[in-house]
Amino acid sequence: MTAVRQQSRFRHRVGFQRRDEQLDDLGRAKRDAGDWETYATRWAEVKELSGREAEKAKQVAADASIAIAVRWFPDAKSTDRLTYRGRIFEIKAIIDPDASRRELTILCGEDRRP
């Protein structure tokens, strides 16, 4: 019997980044341009949204143009951002499609700030 190898749909590598907040002399959070830190790297499916998919996504999160599916993990937050092939994506919404804690769909928009 020959083994059939199934190609995973999670074939893209994405990085999850979170701001490394430091406090100033008055105890307020400092925010510099370069203070993002990668805290996790995951295999994902990255999908550009178009047509009907984009309209559905925009009902949940304005400016959503990319859907990234990853296996479920509890650390993802909407204040994080994702990196993929040198591009930076701002998280608009995180959805557990069937509430099974098996997968997350993350709706994103590309961060176009310099």
Contacts in CASP RR format, 6 or more apart in sequence:
PFRMAT RR
TARGET T0000
AUTHOR 0000-0000-0000
METHOD contacts of the structure
MODEL  1
MTAVRQQSRFRHRVGFQRRDEQLDDLGRAKRDAGDWETYATRWAEVKELS
GREAEKAKQVAADASIAIAVRWFPDAKSTDRLTYRGRIFEIKAIIDPDAS
RRELTILCGEDRRP
8 43 0 8 1.000
9 45 0 8 1.000
9 69 0 8 1.000
10 43 0 8 1.000
10 44 0 8 1.000
10 45 0 8 1.000
10 69 0 8 1.000
10 70 0 8 1.000
10 71 0 8 1.000
11 43 0 8 1.000
11 45 0 8 1.000
12 43 0 8 1.000
12 44 0 8 1.000
12 45 0 8 1.000
12 46 0 8 1.000
12 84 0 8 1.000
13 41 0 8 1.000
13 42 0 8 1.000
13 43 0 8 1.000
13 44 0 8 1.000
13 84 0 8 1.000
14 41 0 8 1.000
14 42 0 8 1.000
14 44 0 8 1.000
14 46 0 8 1.000
14 68 0 8 1.000
14 70 0 8 1.000
14 82 0 8 1.000
14 83 0 8 1.000
14 84 0 8 1.000
15 38 0 8 1.000
15 40 0 8 1.000
15 41 0 8 1.000
15 42 0 8 1.000
15 82 0 8 1.000
15 83 0 8 1.000
15 84 0 8 1.000
16 38 0 8 1.000
16 39 0 8 1.000
16 40 0 8 1.000
16 41 0 8 1.000
16 42 0 8 1.000
16 75 0 8 1.000
16 76 0 8 1.000
16 80 0 8 1.000
16 81 0 8 1.000
16 82 0 8 1.000
17 36 0 8 1.000
17 37 0 8 1.000
17 38 0 8 1.000
17 39 0 8 1.000
17 80 0 8 1.000
17 81 0 8 1.000
17 82 0 8 1.000
17 83 0 8 1.000
18 36 0 8 1.000
18 37 0 8 1.000
18 39 0 8 1.000
18 77 0 8 1.000
18 79 0 8 1.000
18 80 0 8 1.000
19 31 0 8 1.000
19 35 0 8 1.000
19 36 0 8 1.000
19 37 0 8 1.000
19 79 0 8 1.000
20 35 0 8 1.000
20 36 0 8 1.000
20 37 0 8 1.000
21 29 0 8 1.000
21 30 0 8 1.000
21 31 0 8 1.000
21 35 0 8 1.000
22 29 0 8 1.000
22 30 0 8 1.000
22 35 0 8 1.000
23 29 0 8 1.000
23 30 0 8 1.000
24 30 0 8 1.000
36 81 0 8 1.000
38 83 0 8 1.000
39 75 0 8 1.000
40 73 0 8 1.000
40 75 0 8 1.000
42 70 0 8 1.000
42 71 0 8 1.000
42 73 0 8 1.000
43 70 0 8 1.000
43 71 0 8 1.000
44 68 0 8 1.000
44 69 0 8 1.000
44 70 0 8 1.000
44 84 0 8 1.000
45 68 0 8 1.000
45 69 0 8 1.000
45 70 0 8 1.000
46 66 0 8 1.000
46 67 0 8 1.000
46 68 0 8 1.000
46 84 0 8 1.000
47 66 0 8 1.000
47 67 0 8 1.000
47 68 0 8 1.000
47 69 0 8 1.000
48 65 0 8 1.000
48 66 0 8 1.000
49 57 0 8 1.000
49 64 0 8 1.000
49 65 0 8 1.000
49 66 0 8 1.000
49 67 0 8 1.000
53 67 0 8 1.000
54 64 0 8 1.000
54 65 0 8 1.000
57 64 0 8 1.000
57 65 0 8 1.000
57 67 0 8 1.000
57 107 0 8 1.000
58 64 0 8 1.000
60 92 0 8 1.000
60 93 0 8 1.000
60 95 0 8 1.000
60 107 0 8 1.000
61 92 0 8 1.000
61 93 0 8 1.000
61 107 0 8 1.000
62 92 0 8 1.000
63 92 0 8 1.000
63 109 0 8 1.000
64 92 0 8 1.000
64 93 0 8 1.000
64 107 0 8 1.000
64 108 0 8 1.000
64 109 0 8 1.000
65 108 0 8 1.000
65 109 0 8 1.000
65 110 0 8 1.000
66 89 0 8 1.000
66 107 0 8 1.000
66 108 0 8 1.000
66 109 0 8 1.000
66 110 0 8 1.000
67 105 0 8 1.000
67 106 0 8 1.000
67 107 0 8 1.000
67 108 0 8 1.000
68 82 0 8 1.000
68 84 0 8 1.000
68 89 0 8 1.000
68 105 0 8 1.000
68 106 0 8 1.000
68 108 0 8 1.000
69 103 0 8 1.000
69 104 0 8 1.000
69 105 0 8 1.000
69 106 0 8 1.000
70 76 0 8 1.000
70 103 0 8 1.000
70 104 0 8 1.000
70 106 0 8 1.000
71 102 0 8 1.000
71 103 0 8 1.000
71 104 0 8 1.000
72 96 0 8 1.000
72 100 0 8 1.000
72 101 0 8 1.000
72 102 0 8 1.000
72 103 0 8 1.000
72 104 0 8 1.000
73 104 0 8 1.000
76 91 0 8 1.000
76 94 0 8 1.000
76 104 0 8 1.000
76 106 0 8 1.000
77 91 0 8 1.000
77 94 0 8 1.000
78 91 0 8 1.000
78 92 0 8 1.000
78 93 0 8 1.000
78 94 0 8 1.000
79 91 0 8 1.000
80 91 0 8 1.000
81 88 0 8 1.000
81 89 0 8 1.000
81 90 0 8 1.000
81 91 0 8 1.000
81 111 0 8 1.000
82 88 0 8 1.000
82 89 0 8 1.000
82 91 0 8 1.000
82 106 0 8 1.000
82 108 0 8 1.000
83 89 0 8 1.000
87 110 0 8 1.000
88 110 0 8 1.000
88 111 0 8 1.000
89 108 0 8 1.000
89 109 0 8 1.000
89 110 0 8 1.000
89 111 0 8 1.000
90 108 0 8 1.000
90 109 0 8 1.000
90 110 0 8 1.000
90 111 0 8 1.000
91 106 0 8 1.000
91 107 0 8 1.000
91 108 0 8 1.000
92 107 0 8 1.000
92 108 0 8 1.000
92 109 0 8 1.000
93 106 0 8 1.000
93 107 0 8 1.000
94 104 0 8 1.000
94 105 0 8 1.000
94 106 0 8 1.000
94 107 0 8 1.000
95 104 0 8 1.000
95 105 0 8 1.000
95 106 0 8 1.000
95 107 0 8 1.000
96 103 0 8 1.000
96 104 0 8 1.000
96 105 0 8 1.000
97 103 0 8 1.000
97 105 0 8 1.000
END
